[in-house]
Amino acid sequence: MDTLFTPIEPPLQALRDIRDIPPIPWWPPAPGWWLLALACGLLGYALWRWRVPLSLRVPIPGVTLGTWRWDAARALRDLSRRARTGQDVKTLAGELSELLRRIAMARLGRPACAGLTGTDWLDWLAAHDPNGFPWHERGRVLLVAPYAPPGAGTADLRALIAAAEGWVSAGDPKRGARDV
């Protein structure tokens, strides 16, 4: 029987060591990573390029985002919307008067208009309005609204808001206008 069977090596002695597998290199990345990087870059560029049209509506044409004109135009649009819905004229007139002062100080400087009140304020507005709005006649609602009955002067207030929008969209005053 010994001749029929050949001696077999023990199984553990027949095993061989595993060859070292080289490590996977981190560079260059696989093609999928290149496509992902390209897609992220294109998405970032598209969001940067079209950021204004996607997120913000221009309140007045020609007004640049991030300027005092932009903020004033948004506030005027809000006042106009609230005037159409029938909000209290006293509140709206007070907010419009404050906004007009901020616009005037941004356009011509604080010393030119900050201390003016009453008819002096209306005279100053009429003298410096680039569109020639009749502030003496139509602007009286700013002076009498705190004492007027509810609902009075709504139409005049809407006209004042439209005039203020024209003031915001008008170009910068000429040199020497600050001295007047």
Secondary structure, DSSP 8 states (H G I E B T S, - for coil): -TTTS-----HHHH-----------SSS--HHHHHHHHHHHHHHHHHHHTHHHHH---SSTT--TTSHHHHHHHHHHHHHHHHHTT--HHHHHHHHHHHHHHHHHHHH-HHHHTT--HHHHHHHHHHH-TT---HHHHTHHHHHGGGS-TTTTHHHHHHHHHHHHHHHHS----TTGGG-
